[in-house]
Amino acid sequence: MKALIVNKPGTIEIVDIPQTVLSSSNEILVRIVAAGICGSDVAILKGTNPVAVYPRIIGHEMTGVVEEVGLDVTLFRVGDHVIIKQTESCGHCYACLHGRANVCTGLQVRGVTIDGGYREYIAVPEESAYVLGADLDLQIAVLIEPYTIGFHACQRGRLVSDDTLLVYGAGALGAIVIDVASSFGCKILSVDISQEKLDQAKKLGADVVFDGKDPNLRNLILQATGGYGPTICIDCVCTPNSVEFLLDIVGNAGRVVTMGFDARPSSLAQFIITSKEIDLIGSRLQHENFPSVIRLFEEGKIDPRRMVSHVFHFTDIARAVEVVKSGQYSKILLDFT
């Protein structure tokens, strides 16, 4: 069967690998139908993901059809449509035992530290997959995974309807956060340096948008919040300067949620955190949010079709990479049929 492998930063190849088979009685064999290209996949290709291990079959946003089930599998049948989560956790460390398996000390991430879904077949434990409704388009269902990331960030920030949320960065991740947050009923502000992305943010539910290049940005945000500042900020830019800016602009008793993997240090003054009693919160991956987001998709409360800008057959990965390099895209899907 064929797979896409990053042997080292800068190159991705189509290779033939042995056919995947079940290795455990609790596994299911899934024929991949569609996968998404995520920013972290791009970072692995560029060599800027600090936790990636090479060589690696990348890809962690994937949907498919169950082709075979192990003898002890009880949750799935052959023919089921499924989405596969990207993590495997130990189940017994402090984080796992306290409901935080997404930051397990022995966390394995498909497409990053273990092989992922850019291949024709994959075998996973049954607890690592979720059944999808047969009427849900498997290409569109790929976006359930990134939407769980946005959902988790909103949950980590304890977002509620009377909050004023600032989404800093309206690219692929920021757009998803805005789309998810709109279901919470809160006021949403968005910042980006691209007018096109700001226009999309408005369509997705942002009430007020700001040009990130405006020298009066800080004052404009304060004016839009009655001088108080946002009550929650979600950092989708994820640079050392972005977290510094958000700690400065967030209001008293506010929360700043970071989602980035930039390893460069930020300059953070304890005074600003303590004086306003700010919660600085990390948000990584997701934890048990798949059922909630699947339900939103199946009920039509979220329709992410407008997010998809390109679809390529997986064997046309070179063209997909060129689009990634151009920066002129929102969400790219790979077709494995």
The 8 nearest C-alpha neighbors of each residue, nearest first, counted from 0:
[[1, 18, 15, 16, 17, 119, 2, 118],
 [2, 0, 15, 14, 118, 16, 119, 13],
 [3, 1, 118, 14, 117, 13, 4, 15],
 [2, 4, 13, 12, 117, 56, 14, 118],
 [5, 3, 56, 12, 11, 55, 6, 2],
 [4, 6, 11, 55, 7, 54, 10, 56],
 [7, 5, 54, 53, 4, 55, 10, 11],
 [6, 8, 5, 53, 54, 10, 9, 44],
 [9, 7, 46, 44, 45, 10, 43, 5],
 [8, 10, 44, 45, 7, 11, 46, 5],
 [11, 9, 8, 5, 7, 12, 44, 6],
 [10, 12, 5, 4, 3, 6, 9, 13],
 [13, 11, 4, 3, 14, 5, 10, 6],
 [12, 14, 3, 2, 4, 1, 314, 11],
 [15, 13, 2, 1, 12, 3, 16, 4],
 [14, 16, 1, 0, 2, 17, 13, 3],
 [15, 17, 0, 1, 14, 18, 2, 19],
 [18, 16, 19, 0, 15, 1, 20, 2],
 [17, 19, 0, 20, 16, 120, 1, 119],
 [18, 20, 120, 121, 17, 122, 21, 28],
 [21, 19, 22, 18, 122, 28, 121, 120],
 [22, 20, 23, 122, 26, 28, 27, 19],
 [21, 23, 20, 24, 26, 122, 69, 25],
 [24, 22, 25, 26, 21, 69, 124, 70],
 [23, 25, 69, 70, 71, 26, 72, 22],
 [26, 24, 72, 71, 69, 23, 124, 125],
 [27, 25, 124, 123, 69, 125, 23, 24],
 [26, 28, 68, 122, 123, 67, 125, 69],
 [27, 29, 122, 67, 66, 65, 121, 68],
 [30, 28, 65, 121, 64, 66, 120, 63],
 [31, 29, 120, 64, 63, 119, 65, 66],
 [30, 32, 63, 119, 120, 33, 62, 29],
 [33, 31, 63, 335, 336, 62, 334, 30],
 [34, 32, 334, 138, 335, 62, 333, 61],
 [35, 33, 61, 333, 60, 332, 141, 62],
 [36, 34, 332, 60, 333, 331, 37, 141],
 [35, 37, 331, 332, 40, 38, 34, 58],
 [38, 36, 40, 39, 35, 41, 60, 58],
 [37, 39, 41, 40, 42, 36, 171, 172],
 [38, 40, 42, 41, 37, 43, 48, 36],
 [41, 39, 43, 37, 42, 38, 36, 44],
 [40, 42, 38, 44, 39, 43, 45, 37],
 [41, 43, 39, 45, 47, 48, 44, 40],
 [44, 42, 46, 40, 48, 45, 41, 47],
 [43, 45, 8, 41, 42, 9, 46, 40],
 [46, 44, 42, 8, 43, 9, 47, 41],
 [45, 47, 8, 43, 44, 48, 42, 9],
 [46, 48, 42, 45, 49, 43, 44, 8],
 [47, 49, 42, 43, 51, 50, 46, 39],
 [50, 48, 51, 47, 260, 262, 46, 261],
 [49, 51, 48, 52, 111, 112, 43, 47],
 [52, 50, 111, 112, 48, 49, 43, 53],
 [51, 53, 112, 111, 54, 55, 50, 113],
 [54, 52, 55, 6, 7, 51, 5, 112],
 [53, 55, 6, 5, 7, 52, 4, 56],
 [54, 56, 53, 5, 4, 57, 114, 6],
 [57, 55, 4, 114, 115, 110, 3, 117],
 [110, 56, 58, 115, 55, 117, 114, 111],
 [59, 57, 110, 116, 115, 117, 60, 40],
 [58, 60, 85, 110, 109, 115, 116, 61],
 [61, 59, 35, 34, 141, 144, 58, 62],
 [62, 60, 34, 141, 33, 59, 82, 83],
 [61, 63, 82, 33, 81, 141, 32, 31],
 [62, 64, 31, 32, 30, 81, 80, 29],
 [63, 65, 80, 30, 29, 79, 78, 81],
 [64, 66, 29, 77, 78, 79, 28, 67],
 [65, 67, 77, 28, 29, 64, 78, 30],
 [68, 66, 28, 77, 27, 65, 69, 29],
 [69, 67, 27, 72, 28, 26, 70, 77],
 [70, 68, 24, 25, 26, 72, 71, 27],
 [69, 71, 24, 72, 68, 25, 26, 73],
 [72, 70, 25, 24, 69, 73, 26, 68],
 [73, 71, 25, 69, 70, 74, 68, 125],
 [72, 74, 75, 71, 76, 125, 25, 70],
 [75, 73, 72, 125, 76, 126, 130, 129],
 [76, 74, 73, 79, 72, 77, 68, 125],
 [75, 77, 79, 78, 68, 65, 74, 67],
 [76, 78, 65, 66, 67, 79, 68, 75],
 [77, 79, 65, 64, 76, 66, 80, 67],
 [80, 78, 65, 64, 77, 76, 81, 75],
 [79, 81, 64, 131, 130, 63, 133, 78],
 [82, 80, 130, 131, 129, 63, 62, 64],
 [81, 83, 62, 129, 128, 61, 63, 84],
 [82, 84, 128, 127, 61, 62, 85, 129],
 [85, 83, 127, 86, 128, 82, 144, 59],
 [84, 86, 109, 59, 108, 83, 87, 60],
 [87, 85, 108, 107, 84, 109, 88, 106],
 [86, 88, 107, 106, 108, 89, 85, 127],
 [89, 87, 106, 90, 103, 100, 105, 86],
 [88, 90, 91, 105, 103, 92, 87, 106],
 [91, 89, 95, 88, 92, 96, 100, 103],
 [90, 92, 89, 95, 96, 93, 94, 88],
 [91, 93, 95, 94, 96, 90, 103, 104],
 [94, 92, 96, 95, 97, 91, 103, 104],
 [95, 93, 99, 97, 103, 96, 92, 100],
 [94, 96, 100, 90, 99, 92, 97, 98],
 [95, 97, 93, 94, 98, 91, 92, 90],
 [98, 96, 94, 95, 99, 93, 100, 92],
 [97, 99, 95, 96, 100, 94, 286, 101],
 [98, 100, 94, 95, 101, 97, 102, 286],
 [99, 101, 95, 103, 102, 94, 98, 88],
 [102, 100, 99, 286, 103, 285, 284, 283],
 [103, 101, 100, 99, 104, 94, 106, 283],
 [104, 102, 106, 100, 105, 94, 101, 88],
 [103, 105, 106, 102, 92, 94, 89, 88],
 [104, 106, 103, 89, 88, 107, 92, 102],
 [107, 105, 103, 88, 104, 87, 102, 108],
 [108, 106, 87, 86, 112, 113, 105, 88],
 [109, 107, 86, 112, 111, 85, 113, 110],
 [110, 108, 115, 85, 113, 114, 111, 59],
 [115, 109, 57, 111, 58, 114, 59, 113],
 [112, 110, 51, 108, 109, 113, 52, 57],
 [111, 113, 52, 108, 51, 107, 109, 110],
 [114, 112, 109, 111, 110, 108, 107, 115],
 [115, 113, 56, 110, 109, 55, 57, 112],
 [110, 116, 114, 109, 58, 57, 56, 59],
 [115, 117, 58, 118, 59, 61, 57, 121],
 [116, 118, 58, 3, 2, 57, 115, 56],
 [119, 117, 2, 116, 120, 1, 3, 31],
 [118, 120, 31, 30, 1, 0, 2, 335],
 [121, 119, 30, 31, 29, 118, 19, 28],
 [120, 122, 29, 28, 19, 123, 116, 30],
 [121, 123, 28, 27, 21, 29, 26, 20],
 [124, 122, 26, 27, 125, 127, 121, 28],
 [125, 123, 26, 126, 127, 25, 27, 122],
 [124, 126, 127, 26, 128, 27, 25, 123],
 [127, 125, 124, 128, 129, 123, 74, 25],
 [126, 128, 125, 124, 84, 83, 123, 129],
 [129, 127, 83, 126, 82, 125, 84, 81],
 [128, 130, 81, 82, 131, 83, 127, 289],
 [131, 129, 81, 80, 79, 82, 132, 128],
 [132, 130, 81, 80, 133, 129, 135, 82],
 [131, 133, 134, 135, 130, 80, 297, 81],
 [132, 134, 135, 131, 80, 79, 136, 137],
 [135, 133, 132, 136, 131, 297, 137, 80],
 [134, 136, 132, 133, 137, 297, 140, 131],
 [137, 135, 139, 138, 140, 134, 133, 141],
 [138, 136, 140, 139, 62, 135, 141, 33],
 [137, 139, 33, 140, 136, 141, 332, 34],
 [138, 140, 141, 136, 137, 142, 304, 303],
 [139, 141, 137, 142, 143, 138, 136, 135],
 [142, 140, 139, 143, 61, 138, 60, 62],
 [143, 141, 140, 144, 145, 139, 146, 303],
 [142, 144, 146, 140, 141, 145, 147, 292],
 [143, 145, 147, 142, 146, 60, 141, 148],
 [146, 144, 148, 147, 142, 143, 149, 60],
 [145, 147, 143, 149, 148, 144, 150, 175],
 [146, 148, 150, 144, 145, 149, 288, 151],
 [149, 147, 145, 151, 146, 285, 284, 150],
 [148, 150, 176, 146, 152, 151, 147, 175],
 [151, 149, 147, 153, 148, 152, 146, 179],
 [150, 152, 154, 148, 285, 153, 149, 147],
 [153, 151, 155, 149, 154, 150, 282, 156],
 [154, 152, 156, 150, 151, 158, 155, 157],
 [153, 155, 157, 151, 156, 152, 158, 150],
 [156, 154, 152, 157, 153, 151, 282, 280],
 [155, 157, 153, 154, 158, 254, 256, 152],
 [158, 156, 154, 155, 153, 159, 254, 152],
 [157, 159, 156, 153, 154, 162, 160, 183],
 [160, 158, 162, 161, 183, 157, 185, 184],
 [159, 161, 185, 184, 162, 183, 158, 186],
 [162, 160, 185, 159, 163, 186, 184, 158],
 [163, 161, 185, 160, 159, 230, 164, 186],
 [162, 164, 186, 229, 230, 187, 185, 231],
 [163, 165, 187, 231, 232, 229, 188, 162],
 [164, 166, 188, 232, 189, 187, 229, 167],
 [167, 165, 189, 233, 232, 168, 188, 164],
 [166, 168, 190, 234, 235, 189, 165, 233],
 [167, 169, 191, 235, 236, 173, 190, 170],
 [170, 168, 173, 174, 191, 196, 200, 197],
 [171, 169, 173, 172, 174, 168, 196, 329],
 [170, 172, 174, 329, 173, 175, 169, 330],
 [173, 171, 175, 174, 170, 235, 176, 169],
 [174, 172, 169, 176, 170, 175, 168, 235],
 [173, 175, 169, 177, 171, 176, 172, 170],
 [174, 176, 178, 172, 177, 173, 149, 146],
 [175, 177, 149, 173, 179, 174, 178, 180],
 [178, 176, 180, 174, 175, 179, 181, 173],
 [177, 179, 175, 203, 181, 176, 180, 174],
 [180, 178, 176, 177, 181, 182, 175, 150],
 [181, 179, 177, 183, 182, 178, 176, 153],
 [180, 182, 183, 178, 179, 184, 204, 177],
 [181, 183, 180, 184, 179, 178, 300, 185],
 [184, 182, 180, 181, 160, 185, 159, 158],
 [183, 185, 160, 182, 181, 186, 180, 159],
 [186, 184, 160, 162, 161, 183, 163, 187],
 [187, 185, 163, 164, 206, 162, 188, 184],
 [186, 188, 164, 205, 206, 163, 165, 185],
 [189, 187, 165, 207, 205, 208, 206, 164],
 [188, 190, 208, 166, 165, 167, 209, 205],
 [191, 189, 209, 167, 168, 211, 208, 210],
 [190, 192, 168, 211, 193, 169, 210, 197],
 [191, 193, 211, 210, 212, 194, 190, 197],
 [194, 192, 196, 195, 191, 197, 210, 211],
 [193, 195, 197, 196, 198, 192, 210, 191],
 [194, 196, 198, 193, 197, 199, 200, 192],
 [197, 195, 199, 193, 198, 194, 169, 200],
 [196, 198, 200, 194, 199, 195, 208, 191],
 [199, 197, 195, 201, 196, 200, 194, 202],
 [198, 200, 196, 202, 197, 201, 203, 195],
 [199, 201, 197, 203, 198, 202, 205, 196],
 [202, 200, 205, 198, 204, 199, 203, 197],
 [203, 201, 199, 200, 204, 198, 205, 197],
 [204, 202, 200, 178, 201, 199, 205, 177],
 [203, 205, 201, 202, 181, 206, 200, 178],
 [204, 206, 201, 187, 200, 188, 207, 203],
 [207, 205, 187, 188, 204, 186, 201, 208],
 [208, 206, 188, 205, 189, 187, 209, 201],
 [209, 207, 189, 188, 190, 197, 205, 206],
 [210, 208, 190, 211, 189, 191, 207, 216],
 [209, 211, 192, 212, 213, 191, 190, 208],
 [210, 212, 192, 191, 213, 190, 209, 216],
 [213, 211, 210, 192, 214, 216, 191, 209],
 [212, 214, 216, 215, 211, 210, 209, 192],
 [215, 213, 216, 212, 217, 211, 218, 210],
 [216, 214, 213, 218, 217, 219, 212, 220],
 [217, 215, 219, 213, 218, 214, 220, 211],
 [216, 218, 220, 219, 215, 221, 248, 214],
 [219, 217, 221, 220, 215, 216, 222, 226],
 [220, 218, 222, 216, 221, 217, 215, 223],
 [221, 219, 223, 217, 222, 218, 216, 224],
 [220, 222, 226, 218, 228, 224, 223, 219],
 [223, 221, 219, 225, 224, 220, 226, 218],
 [224, 222, 220, 221, 225, 219, 226, 207],
 [225, 223, 221, 228, 222, 226, 227, 229],
 [224, 226, 222, 227, 223, 221, 228, 220],
 [225, 227, 221, 224, 222, 228, 223, 220],
 [228, 226, 250, 225, 224, 221, 229, 251],
 [227, 229, 250, 249, 221, 224, 248, 226],
 [230, 228, 249, 163, 231, 250, 164, 165],
 [229, 231, 253, 163, 250, 162, 249, 164],
 [230, 232, 254, 164, 253, 229, 255, 165],
 [233, 231, 165, 255, 164, 166, 256, 254],
 [234, 232, 256, 166, 255, 167, 257, 235],
 [233, 235, 257, 167, 236, 237, 256, 258],
 [234, 236, 168, 173, 167, 237, 233, 172],
 [237, 235, 168, 234, 238, 167, 241, 259],
 [238, 236, 259, 235, 234, 241, 261, 258],
 [237, 239, 241, 240, 236, 261, 242, 259],
 [240, 238, 265, 241, 242, 264, 263, 243],
 [241, 239, 243, 238, 242, 244, 265, 237],
 [240, 242, 244, 238, 243, 239, 237, 245],
 [241, 243, 245, 244, 240, 239, 246, 234],
 [244, 242, 240, 246, 241, 245, 247, 267],
 [245, 243, 241, 247, 242, 246, 240, 248],
 [246, 244, 248, 242, 247, 243, 249, 241],
 [245, 247, 243, 244, 249, 248, 242, 255],
 [246, 248, 244, 245, 249, 243, 271, 250],
 [247, 249, 245, 246, 228, 244, 250, 217],
 [250, 248, 228, 229, 246, 245, 253, 247],
 [249, 251, 228, 253, 230, 227, 229, 252],
 [250, 252, 275, 253, 276, 277, 249, 230],
 [253, 251, 276, 277, 275, 250, 254, 230],
 [254, 252, 230, 277, 250, 251, 231, 249],
 [253, 255, 278, 231, 277, 279, 156, 232],
 [256, 254, 232, 279, 231, 233, 280, 278],
 [257, 255, 233, 280, 281, 234, 232, 279],
 [256, 258, 281, 234, 259, 282, 233, 280],
 [259, 257, 282, 234, 281, 235, 283, 256],
 [260, 258, 237, 261, 257, 235, 236, 238],
 [259, 261, 262, 258, 237, 48, 49, 238],
 [262, 260, 263, 259, 238, 237, 239, 264],
 [263, 261, 260, 264, 49, 239, 259, 238],
 [262, 264, 261, 239, 265, 238, 260, 240],
 [265, 263, 239, 262, 266, 261, 238, 267],
 [266, 264, 239, 267, 240, 263, 243, 242],
 [265, 267, 268, 264, 243, 239, 240, 242],
 [268, 266, 265, 269, 243, 271, 272, 246],
 [269, 267, 270, 271, 266, 272, 243, 273],
 [268, 270, 272, 271, 273, 267, 274, 266],
 [269, 271, 273, 268, 272, 274, 275, 267],
 [270, 272, 274, 269, 273, 268, 275, 247],
 [273, 271, 277, 269, 270, 276, 275, 274],
 [274, 272, 276, 270, 275, 271, 269, 277],
 [273, 275, 271, 276, 270, 272, 277, 251],
 [276, 274, 251, 277, 273, 272, 252, 271],
 [277, 275, 273, 252, 274, 272, 251, 278],
 [278, 276, 272, 253, 252, 275, 254, 279],
 [277, 279, 254, 280, 255, 253, 276, 252],
 [280, 278, 255, 254, 256, 277, 281, 257],
 [281, 279, 256, 278, 255, 257, 282, 254],
 [280, 282, 257, 256, 258, 283, 279, 155],
 [283, 281, 258, 152, 257, 256, 280, 155],
 [284, 282, 285, 258, 281, 101, 102, 148],
 [283, 285, 148, 101, 282, 286, 151, 147],
 [286, 284, 151, 148, 147, 101, 283, 288],
 [285, 287, 288, 101, 100, 99, 151, 284],
 [286, 288, 289, 285, 290, 291, 147, 101],
 [289, 287, 286, 291, 290, 147, 285, 292],
 [288, 290, 292, 291, 287, 293, 147, 144],
 [291, 289, 293, 292, 288, 294, 287, 129],
 [292, 290, 294, 288, 289, 293, 295, 287],
 [291, 293, 295, 294, 289, 290, 147, 296],
 [294, 292, 290, 296, 295, 291, 289, 297],
 [293, 295, 297, 291, 292, 296, 298, 290],
 [296, 294, 292, 300, 298, 293, 297, 301],
 [297, 295, 293, 299, 301, 294, 298, 300],
 [296, 298, 294, 299, 295, 293, 135, 132],
 [299, 297, 295, 296, 300, 294, 301, 293],
 [300, 298, 296, 301, 297, 302, 295, 294],
 [301, 299, 295, 298, 296, 302, 297, 182],
 [300, 302, 296, 299, 295, 303, 178, 179],
 [303, 301, 304, 299, 296, 300, 305, 139],
 [302, 304, 306, 305, 301, 139, 142, 307],
 [305, 303, 306, 307, 302, 139, 308, 142],
 [304, 306, 303, 307, 302, 308, 329, 330],
 [305, 307, 304, 303, 330, 329, 308, 171],
 [308, 306, 330, 305, 304, 309, 331, 329],
 [307, 309, 330, 329, 328, 331, 306, 310],
 [310, 308, 331, 307, 332, 311, 330, 328],
 [309, 311, 332, 331, 333, 334, 312, 308],
 [312, 310, 333, 334, 313, 315, 332, 319],
 [311, 313, 334, 315, 333, 314, 335, 310],
 [312, 314, 333, 315, 316, 334, 335, 311],
 [313, 315, 312, 316, 13, 317, 311, 335],
 [316, 314, 313, 312, 317, 318, 311, 319],
 [315, 317, 319, 313, 314, 318, 320, 311],
 [318, 316, 320, 319, 315, 321, 314, 11],
 [319, 317, 321, 320, 316, 315, 322, 311],
 [318, 320, 316, 322, 321, 317, 323, 311],
 [321, 319, 323, 317, 322, 318, 316, 324],
 [322, 320, 324, 318, 323, 319, 325, 317],
 [321, 323, 325, 319, 320, 324, 318, 327],
 [322, 324, 320, 326, 321, 325, 319, 328],
 [325, 323, 321, 322, 326, 320, 327, 319],
 [326, 324, 322, 327, 323, 321, 328, 320],
 [325, 327, 323, 324, 328, 322, 329, 321],
 [328, 326, 325, 322, 329, 323, 324, 308],
 [327, 329, 308, 326, 330, 322, 323, 331],
 [328, 330, 308, 171, 306, 307, 331, 170],
 [331, 329, 307, 308, 306, 328, 332, 309],
 [330, 332, 309, 36, 310, 35, 308, 307],
 [331, 333, 35, 310, 34, 36, 309, 311],
 [332, 334, 311, 34, 313, 312, 33, 310],
 [333, 335, 312, 33, 313, 336, 311, 32],
 [336, 334, 32, 33, 313, 31, 312, 333],
 [335, 32, 334, 33, 31, 312, 119, 313]]
